[in-house]
Amino acid sequence: MGAKLITVSTDTEFTHLAWKRDEKELADVKYLMGADPNGKVSRLFGVWDEASGLALRGAFIIDPEGVLFNSEVNYFNMGRNIDELMRKFKANLYLKKKADEGCPSKWKEEGDRTLRPGPDMVGKVHEALND
Amino acid sequence: MSDTLQEVKIGHPVPDFAFNCYDPVAHDFPRISLEQIKQEGKWTILFFYPADFTFV
């Protein structure tokens, strides 16, 4: 889909290899596994936990020009919803082409209803979403 | 890179960064930078997690 997915932890690339090799759940993994043992990238994105030296569960979407479009950070014991991450990524792709539109919270894929903010929509979002 | 990194902000450019990776397809350890992915015209999705060998 024109995106590079990289998972990142403070493990080394060698540990990544060993984990991928040993854990059968990861048998189908094709994405790059980034190594951030000194926490530099984790700090840059604000997910570095000083006390443990580990990265919190953060997800970030950056466009091809290098601009950050989404961020989501959960504590260690809260999983992320991959479907929601992909929904946001697809919405970003769409909005890149249609910058004057807005993707509402229930937007799932191209073809779903979008909003076009303007004078006519003020106070009429319900109608715009449902009529 | 300095030790006092400015954290990233939504709607703003992310400073370049790079790290070593494990590439399971090529079975290799490439060094990947944001600049490199930008030059390929691709989006970047970063997915941080605490540690290997734990329950993701």
N, CA and C atoms of all chains as a GROMACS GRO file, in nm:
protein
  561
    1MET      N    1   0.083  -0.123   0.000
    1MET     CA    2   0.000   0.000   0.000
    1MET      C    3   0.085   0.126   0.000
    2GLY      N    4   0.211   0.115  -0.044
    2GLY     CA    5   0.296   0.233  -0.047
    2GLY      C    6   0.343   0.278   0.088
    3ALA      N    7   0.351   0.183   0.183
    3ALA     CA    8   0.397   0.218   0.316
    3ALA      C    9   0.501   0.118   0.364
    4LYS      N   10   0.593   0.169   0.443
    4LYS     CA   11   0.693   0.082   0.505
    4LYS      C   12   0.653   0.066   0.652
    5LEU      N   13   0.614  -0.056   0.689
    5LEU     CA   14   0.578  -0.083   0.829
    5LEU      C   15   0.702  -0.133   0.902
    6ILE      N   16   0.735  -0.068   1.012
    6ILE     CA   17   0.851  -0.109   1.091
    6ILE      C   18   0.809  -0.121   1.237
    7THR      N   19   0.831  -0.237   1.294
    7THR     CA   20   0.808  -0.251   1.438
    7THR      C   21   0.937  -0.214   1.509
    8VAL      N   22   0.925  -0.151   1.626
    8VAL     CA   23   1.044  -0.103   1.696
    8VAL      C   24   1.038  -0.138   1.844
    9SER      N   25   1.148  -0.193   1.894
    9SER     CA   26   1.163  -0.209   2.039
    9SER      C   27   1.307  -0.176   2.074
   10THR      N   28   1.339  -0.180   2.204
   10THR     CA   29   1.475  -0.148   2.245
   10THR      C   30   1.566  -0.271   2.241
   11ASP      N   31   1.515  -0.380   2.184
   11ASP     CA   32   1.600  -0.497   2.158
   11ASP      C   33   1.693  -0.468   2.041
   12THR      N   34   1.797  -0.551   2.026
   12THR     CA   35   1.886  -0.537   1.910
   12THR      C   36   1.827  -0.614   1.792
   13GLU      N   37   1.884  -0.589   1.673
   13GLU     CA   38   1.840  -0.659   1.552
   13GLU      C   39   1.867  -0.809   1.564
   14PHE      N   40   1.966  -0.845   1.645
   14PHE     CA   41   2.002  -0.987   1.662
   14PHE      C   42   1.896  -1.058   1.747
   15THR      N   43   1.847  -0.987   1.850
   15THR     CA   44   1.738  -1.042   1.930
   15THR      C   45   1.612  -1.055   1.845
   16HIS      N   46   1.588  -0.956   1.760
   16HIS     CA   47   1.472  -0.963   1.670
   16HIS      C   48   1.478  -1.092   1.586
   17LEU      N   49   1.597  -1.118   1.532
   17LEU     CA   50   1.614  -1.240   1.450
   17LEU      C   51   1.581  -1.364   1.533
   18ALA      N   52   1.636  -1.370   1.653
   18ALA     CA   53   1.616  -1.488   1.737
   18ALA      C   54   1.469  -1.507   1.773
   19TRP      N   55   1.400  -1.396   1.801
   19TRP     CA   56   1.258  -1.403   1.838
   19TRP      C   57   1.175  -1.450   1.718
   20LYS      N   58   1.204  -1.389   1.602
   20LYS     CA   59   1.132  -1.426   1.479
   20LYS      C   60   1.156  -1.575   1.447
   21ARG      N   61   1.278  -1.622   1.469
   21ARG     CA   62   1.314  -1.759   1.437
   21ARG      C   63   1.245  -1.858   1.531
   22ASP      N   64   1.235  -1.822   1.660
   22ASP     CA   65   1.186  -1.916   1.761
   22ASP      C   66   1.035  -1.913   1.782
   23GLU      N   67   0.975  -1.798   1.763
   23GLU     CA   68   0.833  -1.783   1.796
   23GLU      C   69   0.746  -1.815   1.674
   24LYS      N   70   0.670  -1.925   1.682
   24LYS     CA   71   0.592  -1.967   1.566
   24LYS      C   72   0.483  -1.867   1.528
   25GLU      N   73   0.438  -1.791   1.626
   25GLU     CA   74   0.338  -1.687   1.598
   25GLU      C   75   0.390  -1.584   1.497
   26LEU      N   76   0.522  -1.575   1.486
   26LEU     CA   77   0.582  -1.474   1.398
   26LEU      C   78   0.625  -1.533   1.263
   27ALA      N   79   0.583  -1.656   1.236
   27ALA     CA   80   0.628  -1.726   1.115
   27ALA      C   81   0.601  -1.646   0.987
   28ASP      N   82   0.489  -1.573   0.984
   28ASP     CA   83   0.452  -1.502   0.861
   28ASP      C   84   0.501  -1.358   0.855
   29VAL      N   85   0.577  -1.318   0.952
   29VAL     CA   86   0.620  -1.178   0.958
   29VAL      C   87   0.708  -1.140   0.839
   30LYS      N   88   0.670  -1.030   0.773
   30LYS     CA   89   0.746  -0.982   0.657
   30LYS      C   90   0.802  -0.842   0.681
   31TYR      N   91   0.752  -0.774   0.782
   31TYR     CA   92   0.791  -0.635   0.803
   31TYR      C   93   0.929  -0.624   0.867
   32LEU      N   94   0.987  -0.507   0.853
   32LEU     CA   95   1.117  -0.479   0.915
   32LEU      C   96   1.100  -0.467   1.065
   33MET      N   97   1.200  -0.516   1.140
   33MET     CA   98   1.198  -0.506   1.285
   33MET      C   99   1.312  -0.415   1.328
   34GLY      N  100   1.278  -0.295   1.370
   34GLY     CA  101   1.379  -0.193   1.402
   34GLY      C  102   1.437  -0.211   1.541
   35ALA      N  103   1.569  -0.186   1.552
   35ALA     CA  104   1.638  -0.201   1.680
   35ALA      C  105   1.674  -0.063   1.736
   36ASP      N  106   1.629  -0.038   1.858
   36ASP     CA  107   1.653   0.092   1.920
   36ASP      C  108   1.711   0.073   2.061
   37PRO      N  109   1.825   0.002   2.072
   37PRO     CA  110   1.878  -0.034   2.204
   37PRO      C  111   1.915   0.086   2.290
   38ASN      N  112   1.952   0.200   2.229
   38ASN     CA  113   1.986   0.316   2.312
   38ASN      C  114   1.865   0.409   2.333
   39GLY      N  115   1.749   0.370   2.279
   39GLY     CA  116   1.626   0.446   2.302
   39GLY      C  117   1.617   0.578   2.230
   40LYS      N  118   1.707   0.601   2.136
   40LYS     CA  119   1.711   0.732   2.068
   40LYS      C  120   1.581   0.760   1.991
   41VAL      N  121   1.538   0.660   1.913
   41VAL     CA  122   1.416   0.680   1.833
   41VAL      C  123   1.293   0.682   1.924
   42SER      N  124   1.294   0.597   2.028
   42SER     CA  125   1.183   0.595   2.124
   42SER      C  126   1.168   0.730   2.193
   43ARG      N  127   1.282   0.792   2.228
   43ARG     CA  128   1.277   0.924   2.291
   43ARG      C  129   1.222   1.028   2.195
   44LEU      N  130   1.268   1.019   2.068
   44LEU     CA  131   1.222   1.115   1.967
   44LEU      C  132   1.070   1.114   1.959
   45PHE      N  133   1.010   0.996   1.969
   45PHE     CA  134   0.865   0.985   1.955
   45PHE      C  135   0.792   0.989   2.090
   46GLY      N  136   0.868   1.012   2.197
   46GLY     CA  137   0.804   1.031   2.327
   46GLY      C  138   0.747   0.904   2.387
   47VAL      N  139   0.795   0.787   2.345
   47VAL     CA  140   0.743   0.662   2.400
   47VAL      C  141   0.843   0.593   2.493
   48TRP      N  142   0.955   0.661   2.519
   48TRP     CA  143   1.060   0.603   2.603
   48TRP      C  144   1.018   0.608   2.750
   49ASP      N  145   1.021   0.494   2.818
   49ASP     CA  146   0.992   0.489   2.961
   49ASP      C  147   1.124   0.480   3.036
   50GLU      N  148   1.158   0.588   3.104
   50GLU     CA  149   1.288   0.601   3.172
   50GLU      C  150   1.311   0.488   3.273
   51ALA      N  151   1.206   0.457   3.351
   51ALA     CA  152   1.221   0.361   3.461
   51ALA      C  153   1.259   0.222   3.412
   52SER      N  154   1.198   0.179   3.301
   52SER     CA  155   1.221   0.042   3.254
   52SER      C  156   1.319   0.035   3.138
   53GLY      N  157   1.344   0.147   3.072
   53GLY     CA  158   1.429   0.145   2.953
   53GLY      C  159   1.360   0.078   2.835
   54LEU      N  160   1.226   0.074   2.841
   54LEU     CA  161   1.150   0.010   2.733
   54LEU      C  162   1.061   0.114   2.663
   55ALA      N  163   1.013   0.076   2.546
   55ALA     CA  164   0.925   0.165   2.471
   55ALA      C  165   0.779   0.131   2.501
   56LEU      N  166   0.699   0.234   2.522
   56LEU     CA  167   0.554   0.215   2.537
   56LEU      C  168   0.496   0.172   2.403
   57ARG      N  169   0.369   0.131   2.404
   57ARG     CA  170   0.304   0.084   2.281
   57ARG      C  171   0.255   0.202   2.198
   58GLY      N  172   0.343   0.251   2.112
   58GLY     CA  173   0.310   0.367   2.030
   58GLY      C  174   0.299   0.331   1.883
   59ALA      N  175   0.208   0.399   1.812
   59ALA     CA  176   0.197   0.382   1.668
   59ALA      C  177   0.198   0.520   1.604
   60PHE      N  178   0.276   0.535   1.497
   60PHE     CA  179   0.293   0.665   1.432
   60PHE      C  180   0.285   0.650   1.280
   61ILE      N  181   0.213   0.742   1.217
   61ILE     CA  182   0.201   0.740   1.071
   61ILE      C  183   0.263   0.868   1.016
   62ILE      N  184   0.363   0.849   0.928
   62ILE     CA  185   0.439   0.961   0.870
   62ILE      C  186   0.421   0.959   0.719
   63ASP      N  187   0.390   1.074   0.659
   63ASP     CA  188   0.365   1.076   0.515
   63ASP      C  189   0.497   1.076   0.437
   64PRO      N  190   0.490   1.060   0.302
   64PRO     CA  191   0.614   1.050   0.223
   64PRO      C  192   0.700   1.176   0.228
   65GLU      N  193   0.645   1.288   0.274
   65GLU     CA  194   0.724   1.410   0.289
   65GLU      C  195   0.788   1.418   0.427
   66GLY      N  196   0.755   1.321   0.514
   66GLY     CA  197   0.816   1.319   0.646
   66GLY      C  198   0.735   1.389   0.753
   67VAL      N  199   0.608   1.423   0.722
   67VAL     CA  200   0.523   1.492   0.820
   67VAL      C  201   0.444   1.388   0.901
   68LEU      N  202   0.440   1.410   1.031
   68LEU     CA  203   0.367   1.318   1.120
   68LEU      C  204   0.217   1.344   1.111
   69PHE      N  205   0.139   1.241   1.082
   69PHE     CA  206  -0.006   1.257   1.068
   69PHE      C  207  -0.086   1.197   1.183
   70ASN      N  208  -0.038   1.090   1.242
   70ASN     CA  209  -0.112   1.028   1.352
   70ASN      C  210  -0.016   0.981   1.459
   71SER      N  211  -0.062   0.985   1.582
   71SER     CA  212   0.013   0.918   1.688
   71SER      C  213  -0.086   0.859   1.787
   72GLU      N  214  -0.050   0.744   1.837
   72GLU     CA  215  -0.132   0.678   1.938
   72GLU      C  216  -0.035   0.610   2.034
   73VAL      N  217  -0.050   0.636   2.162
   73VAL     CA  218   0.040   0.573   2.259
   73VAL      C  219  -0.042   0.511   2.371
   74ASN      N  220  -0.020   0.383   2.394
   74ASN     CA  221  -0.086   0.312   2.504
   74ASN      C  222   0.017   0.269   2.608
   75TYR      N  223  -0.030   0.250   2.729
   75TYR     CA  224   0.057   0.200   2.833
   75TYR      C  225   0.095   0.054   2.801
   76PHE      N  226   0.191  -0.001   2.873
   76PHE     CA  227   0.246  -0.133   2.844
   76PHE      C  228   0.140  -0.242   2.832
   77ASN      N  229   0.038  -0.236   2.919
   77ASN     CA  230  -0.057  -0.348   2.926
   77ASN      C  231  -0.185  -0.327   2.846
   78MET      N  232  -0.182  -0.231   2.752
   78MET     CA  233  -0.301  -0.209   2.669
   78MET      C  234  -0.266  -0.225   2.522
   79GLY      N  235  -0.329  -0.323   2.457
   79GLY     CA  236  -0.299  -0.350   2.318
   79GLY      C  237  -0.360  -0.247   2.225
   80ARG      N  238  -0.304  -0.239   2.103
   80ARG     CA  239  -0.360  -0.149   2.003
   80ARG      C  240  -0.446  -0.225   1.905
   81ASN      N  241  -0.540  -0.156   1.847
   81ASN     CA  242  -0.627  -0.217   1.748
   81ASN      C  243  -0.569  -0.193   1.609
   82ILE      N  244  -0.518  -0.302   1.547
   82ILE     CA  245  -0.454  -0.288   1.416
   82ILE      C  246  -0.553  -0.239   1.310
   83ASP      N  247  -0.679  -0.283   1.321
   83ASP     CA  248  -0.780  -0.238   1.224
   83ASP      C  249  -0.795  -0.086   1.228
   84GLU      N  250  -0.791  -0.032   1.350
   84GLU     CA  251  -0.804   0.113   1.365
   84GLU      C  252  -0.681   0.185   1.310
   85LEU      N  253  -0.564   0.126   1.330
   85LEU     CA  254  -0.442   0.186   1.274
   85LEU      C  255  -0.450   0.188   1.121
   86MET      N  256  -0.497   0.077   1.063
   86MET     CA  257  -0.509   0.069   0.917
   86MET      C  258  -0.618   0.163   0.866
   87ARG      N  259  -0.726   0.178   0.945
   87ARG     CA  260  -0.832   0.273   0.908
   87ARG      C  261  -0.774   0.414   0.899
   88LYS      N  262  -0.694   0.449   0.997
   88LYS     CA  263  -0.635   0.583   0.998
   88LYS      C  264  -0.537   0.600   0.882
   89PHE      N  265  -0.462   0.494   0.854
   89PHE     CA  266  -0.368   0.502   0.742
   89PHE      C  267  -0.443   0.521   0.610
   90LYS      N  268  -0.552   0.442   0.590
   90LYS     CA  269  -0.631   0.455   0.467
   90LYS      C  270  -0.694   0.594   0.456
   91ALA      N  271  -0.741   0.646   0.569
   91ALA     CA  272  -0.801   0.780   0.570
   91ALA      C  273  -0.697   0.885   0.532
   92ASN      N  274  -0.574   0.867   0.582
   92ASN     CA  275  -0.469   0.961   0.545
   92ASN      C  276  -0.439   0.957   0.396
   93LEU      N  277  -0.434   0.836   0.340
   93LEU     CA  278  -0.410   0.822   0.196
   93LEU      C  279  -0.517   0.895   0.118
   94TYR      N  280  -0.643   0.877   0.162
   94TYR     CA  281  -0.757   0.938   0.093
   94TYR      C  282  -0.751   1.091   0.104
   95LEU      N  283  -0.724   1.139   0.227
   95LEU     CA  284  -0.725   1.284   0.250
   95LEU      C  285  -0.607   1.354   0.182
   96LYS      N  286  -0.505   1.277   0.151
   96LYS     CA  287  -0.392   1.332   0.076
   96LYS      C  288  -0.440   1.375  -0.062
   97LYS      N  289  -0.536   1.297  -0.119
   97LYS     CA  290  -0.591   1.330  -0.251
   97LYS      C  291  -0.703   1.433  -0.240
   98LYS      N  292  -0.779   1.428  -0.129
   98LYS     CA  293  -0.897   1.514  -0.112
   98LYS      C  294  -0.882   1.595   0.016
   99ALA      N  295  -0.792   1.692   0.010
   99ALA     CA  296  -0.757   1.765   0.131
   99ALA      C  297  -0.872   1.849   0.185
  100ASP      N  298  -0.972   1.881   0.101
  100ASP     CA  299  -1.082   1.967   0.148
  100ASP      C  300  -1.194   1.886   0.212
  101GLU      N  301  -1.179   1.753   0.218
  101GLU     CA  302  -1.281   1.670   0.281
  101GLU      C  303  -1.236   1.627   0.420
  102GLY      N  304  -1.330   1.571   0.495
  102GLY     CA  305  -1.296   1.518   0.626
  102GLY      C  306  -1.350   1.377   0.639
  103CYS      N  307  -1.271   1.288   0.700
  103CYS     CA  308  -1.316   1.151   0.723
  103CYS      C  309  -1.375   1.141   0.864
  104PRO      N  310  -1.505   1.117   0.874
  104PRO     CA  311  -1.565   1.104   1.008
  104PRO      C  312  -1.519   0.977   1.079
  105SER      N  313  -1.554   0.968   1.206
  105SER     CA  314  -1.501   0.859   1.290
  105SER      C  315  -1.539   0.720   1.240
  106LYS      N  316  -1.654   0.710   1.171
  106LYS     CA  317  -1.699   0.578   1.125
  106LYS      C  318  -1.647   0.545   0.984
  107TRP      N  319  -1.574   0.638   0.922
  107TRP     CA  320  -1.520   0.617   0.787
  107TRP      C  321  -1.429   0.495   0.787
  108LYS      N  322  -1.452   0.406   0.688
  108LYS     CA  323  -1.370   0.283   0.685
  108LYS      C  324  -1.284   0.275   0.560
  109GLU      N  325  -1.343   0.308   0.444
  109GLU     CA  326  -1.264   0.297   0.321
  109GLU      C  327  -1.319   0.390   0.214
  110GLU      N  328  -1.241   0.406   0.108
  110GLU     CA  329  -1.280   0.495   0.000
  110GLU      C  330  -1.419   0.456  -0.050
  111GLY      N  331  -1.505   0.556  -0.069
  111GLY     CA  332  -1.643   0.528  -0.107
  111GLY      C  333  -1.738   0.558   0.007
  112ASP      N  334  -1.686   0.546   0.132
  112ASP     CA  335  -1.768   0.581   0.247
  112ASP      C  336  -1.787   0.733   0.249
  113ARG      N  337  -1.894   0.775   0.318
  113ARG     CA  338  -1.929   0.916   0.320
  113ARG      C  339  -1.824   1.000   0.393
  114THR      N  340  -1.789   1.112   0.329
  114THR     CA  341  -1.697   1.206   0.394
  114THR      C  342  -1.771   1.336   0.422
  115LEU      N  343  -1.710   1.424   0.494
  115LEU     CA  344  -1.768   1.555   0.522
  115LEU      C  345  -1.688   1.660   0.447
  116ARG      N  346  -1.758   1.764   0.399
  116ARG     CA  347  -1.690   1.875   0.333
  116ARG      C  348  -1.727   2.002   0.410
  117PRO      N  349  -1.640   2.041   0.503
  117PRO     CA  350  -1.673   2.154   0.589
  117PRO      C  351  -1.700   2.281   0.508
  118GLY      N  352  -1.800   2.359   0.548
  118GLY     CA  353  -1.835   2.484   0.481
  118GLY      C  354  -1.956   2.542   0.551
  119PRO      N  355  -2.000   2.660   0.505
  119PRO     CA  356  -2.113   2.727   0.570
  119PRO      C  357  -2.238   2.640   0.578
  120ASP      N  358  -2.262   2.558   0.474
  120ASP     CA  359  -2.384   2.477   0.472
  120ASP      C  360  -2.383   2.367   0.578
  121MET      N  361  -2.267   2.332   0.626
  121MET     CA  362  -2.262   2.220   0.720
  121MET      C  363  -2.272   2.264   0.866
  122VAL      N  364  -2.257   2.392   0.890
  122VAL     CA  365  -2.260   2.439   1.029
  122VAL      C  366  -2.393   2.400   1.093
  123GLY      N  367  -2.387   2.323   1.198
  123GLY     CA  368  -2.508   2.278   1.266
  123GLY      C  369  -2.582   2.169   1.192
  124LYS      N  370  -2.528   2.118   1.083
  124LYS     CA  371  -2.598   2.018   0.999
  124LYS      C  372  -2.513   1.893   0.978
  125VAL      N  373  -2.427   1.864   1.071
  125VAL     CA  374  -2.342   1.745   1.055
  125VAL      C  375  -2.426   1.618   1.057
  126HIS      N  376  -2.529   1.617   1.142
  126HIS     CA  377  -2.615   1.498   1.149
  126HIS      C  378  -2.676   1.470   1.012
  127GLU      N  379  -2.729   1.574   0.946
  127GLU     CA  380  -2.788   1.557   0.814
  127GLU      C  381  -2.683   1.512   0.713
  128ALA      N  382  -2.563   1.572   0.721
  128ALA     CA  383  -2.457   1.537   0.626
  128ALA      C  384  -2.416   1.391   0.640
  129LEU      N  385  -2.425   1.339   0.761
  129LEU     CA  386  -2.382   1.201   0.784
  129LEU      C  387  -2.493   1.101   0.754
  130ASN      N  388  -2.618   1.145   0.766
  130ASN     CA  389  -2.728   1.048   0.761
  130ASN      C  390  -2.824   1.061   0.644
  131ASP      N  391  -2.833   1.177   0.580
  131ASP     CA  392  -2.932   1.193   0.473
  131ASP      C  393  -2.890   1.123   0.345
  132MET      N  394   2.304   1.383   1.631
  132MET     CA  395   2.184   1.413   1.711
  132MET      C  396   2.222   1.450   1.854
  133SER      N  397   2.162   1.551   1.907
  133SER     CA  398   2.191   1.593   2.045
  133SER      C  399   2.114   1.505   2.143
  134ASP      N  400   2.145   1.521   2.271
  134ASP     CA  401   2.076   1.442   2.372
  134ASP      C  402   1.940   1.502   2.407
  135THR      N  403   1.922   1.629   2.375
  135THR     CA  404   1.794   1.693   2.406
  135THR      C  405   1.710   1.700   2.279
  136LEU      N  406   1.654   1.587   2.245
  136LEU     CA  407   1.574   1.580   2.123
  136LEU      C  408   1.437   1.643   2.143
  137GLN      N  409   1.399   1.721   2.045
  137GLN     CA  410   1.264   1.777   2.043
  137GLN      C  411   1.168   1.665   2.004
  138GLU      N  412   1.065   1.644   2.085
  138GLU     CA  413   0.969   1.540   2.048
  138GLU      C  414   0.887   1.582   1.927
  139VAL      N  415   0.840   1.484   1.856
  139VAL     CA  416   0.766   1.510   1.732
  139VAL      C  417   0.626   1.565   1.761
  140LYS      N  418   0.572   1.637   1.663
  140LYS     CA  419   0.437   1.693   1.676
  140LYS      C  420   0.354   1.661   1.553
  141ILE      N  421   0.225   1.637   1.575
  141ILE     CA  422   0.134   1.614   1.464
  141ILE      C  423   0.133   1.735   1.370
  142GLY      N  424   0.140   1.707   1.240
  142GLY     CA  425   0.136   1.815   1.141
  142GLY      C  426   0.271   1.880   1.116
  143HIS      N  427   0.373   1.831   1.182
  143HIS     CA  428   0.507   1.887   1.166
  143HIS      C  429   0.603   1.779   1.113
  144PRO      N  430   0.708   1.822   1.041
  144PRO     CA  431   0.805   1.723   0.991
  144PRO      C  432   0.876   1.653   1.106
  145VAL      N  433   0.900   1.525   1.087
  145VAL     CA  434   0.974   1.445   1.183
  145VAL      C  435   1.123   1.456   1.148
  146PRO      N  436   1.210   1.489   1.244
  146PRO     CA  437   1.354   1.491   1.215
  146PRO      C  438   1.400   1.353   1.168
  147ASP      N  439   1.501   1.352   1.084
  147ASP     CA  440   1.548   1.223   1.033
  147ASP      C  441   1.600   1.136   1.148
  148PHE      N  442   1.576   1.005   1.135
  148PHE     CA  443   1.629   0.910   1.232
  148PHE      C  444   1.668   0.784   1.156
  149ALA      N  445   1.748   0.701   1.219
  149ALA     CA  446   1.790   0.577   1.154
  149ALA      C  447   1.812   0.471   1.260
  150PHE      N  448   1.790   0.346   1.223
  150PHE     CA  449   1.823   0.236   1.313
  150PHE      C  450   1.855   0.110   1.233
  151ASN      N  451   1.926   0.020   1.298
  151ASN     CA  452   1.949  -0.110   1.236
  151ASN      C  453   1.821  -0.190   1.245
  152CYS      N  454   1.795  -0.272   1.143
  152CYS     CA  455   1.673  -0.352   1.141
  152CYS      C  456   1.708  -0.497   1.115
  153TYR      N  457   1.615  -0.583   1.151
  153TYR     CA  458   1.620  -0.719   1.099
  153TYR      C  459   1.516  -0.728   0.989
  154ASP      N  460   1.557  -0.768   0.871
  154ASP     CA  461   1.466  -0.785   0.758
  154ASP      C  462   1.443  -0.935   0.740
  155PRO      N  463   1.325  -0.986   0.782
  155PRO     CA  464   1.300  -1.130   0.778
  155PRO      C  465   1.292  -1.185   0.636
  156VAL      N  466   1.259  -1.100   0.539
  156VAL     CA  467   1.247  -1.147   0.401
  156VAL      C  468   1.386  -1.166   0.339
  157ALA      N  469   1.470  -1.064   0.353
  157ALA     CA  470   1.606  -1.072   0.298
  157ALA      C  471   1.700  -1.148   0.394
  158HIS      N  472   1.653  -1.172   0.516
  158HIS     CA  473   1.735  -1.232   0.622
  158HIS      C  474   1.866  -1.156   0.633
  159ASP      N  475   1.852  -1.026   0.657
  159ASP     CA  476   1.968  -0.938   0.660
  159ASP      C  477   1.944  -0.829   0.765
  160PHE      N  478   2.047  -0.750   0.792
  160PHE     CA  479   2.038  -0.644   0.892
  160PHE      C  480   2.060  -0.507   0.828
  161PRO      N  481   1.964  -0.456   0.752
  161PRO     CA  482   1.986  -0.326   0.686
  161PRO      C  483   1.975  -0.211   0.785
  162ARG      N  484   2.045  -0.101   0.758
  162ARG     CA  485   2.025   0.021   0.834
  162ARG      C  486   1.922   0.105   0.758
  163ILE      N  487   1.814   0.143   0.824
  163ILE     CA  488   1.702   0.211   0.758
  163ILE      C  489   1.685   0.350   0.819
  164SER      N  490   1.672   0.450   0.732
  164SER     CA  491   1.648   0.586   0.781
  164SER      C  492   1.517   0.639   0.725
  165LEU      N  493   1.460   0.737   0.794
  165LEU     CA  494   1.336   0.800   0.745
  165LEU      C  495   1.362   0.862   0.607
  166GLU      N  496   1.479   0.926   0.593
  166GLU     CA  497   1.515   0.991   0.467
  166GLU      C  498   1.507   0.894   0.350
  167GLN      N  499   1.556   0.774   0.374
  167GLN     CA  500   1.557   0.668   0.272
  167GLN      C  501   1.414   0.630   0.231
  168ILE      N  502   1.325   0.617   0.328
  168ILE     CA  503   1.185   0.579   0.299
  168ILE      C  504   1.116   0.693   0.224
  169LYS      N  505   1.146   0.817   0.264
  169LYS     CA  506   1.090   0.934   0.194
  169LYS      C  507   1.132   0.932   0.048
  170GLN      N  508   1.261   0.899   0.025
  170GLN     CA  509   1.312   0.898  -0.112
  170GLN      C  510   1.244   0.791  -0.197
  171GLU      N  511   1.195   0.686  -0.131
  171GLU     CA  512   1.119   0.583  -0.204
  171GLU      C  513   0.975   0.626  -0.226
  172GLY      N  514   0.938   0.745  -0.175
  172GLY     CA  515   0.802   0.796  -0.192
  172GLY      C  516   0.700   0.720  -0.109
  173LYS      N  517   0.744   0.660   0.000
  173LYS     CA  518   0.653   0.578   0.081
  173LYS      C  519   0.617   0.645   0.214
  174TRP      N  520   0.503   0.604   0.268
  174TRP     CA  521   0.465   0.640   0.404
  174TRP      C  522   0.545   0.551   0.499
  175THR      N  523   0.558   0.598   0.623
  175THR     CA  524   0.625   0.520   0.726
  175THR      C  525   0.526   0.493   0.839
  176ILE      N  526   0.510   0.369   0.878
  176ILE     CA  527   0.429   0.337   0.995
  176ILE      C  528   0.522   0.273   1.098
  177LEU      N  529   0.537   0.341   1.211
  177LEU     CA  530   0.621   0.288   1.319
  177LEU      C  531   0.532   0.229   1.427
  178PHE      N  532   0.570   0.112   1.473
  178PHE     CA  533   0.489   0.039   1.570
  178PHE      C  534   0.580  -0.002   1.687
  179PHE      N  535   0.577   0.079   1.792
  179PHE     CA  536   0.664   0.053   1.908
  179PHE      C  537   0.599  -0.049   2.002
  180TYR      N  538   0.683  -0.133   2.063
  180TYR     CA  539   0.635  -0.228   2.165
  180TYR      C  540   0.748  -0.250   2.264
  181PRO      N  541   0.717  -0.295   2.386
  181PRO     CA  542   0.819  -0.298   2.492
  181PRO      C  543   0.936  -0.393   2.468
  182ALA      N  544   0.910  -0.518   2.431
  182ALA     CA  545   1.023  -0.611   2.424
  182ALA      C  546   0.990  -0.737   2.345
  183ASP      N  547   1.093  -0.789   2.277
  183ASP     CA  548   1.081  -0.920   2.212
  183ASP      C  549   1.056  -1.026   2.318
  184PHE      N  550   1.009  -1.140   2.275
  184PHE     CA  551   0.986  -1.256   2.364
  184PHE      C  552   0.884  -1.224   2.474
  185THR      N  553   0.800  -1.126   2.449
  185THR     CA  554   0.687  -1.104   2.541
  185THR      C  555   0.559  -1.118   2.458
  186PHE      N  556   0.448  -1.098   2.523
  186PHE     CA  557   0.320  -1.119   2.458
  186PHE      C  558   0.273  -0.987   2.399
  187VAL      N  559   0.283  -0.972   2.270
  187VAL     CA  560   0.247  -0.844   2.206
  187VAL      C  561   0.095  -0.835   2.190
   0.00000   0.00000   0.00000
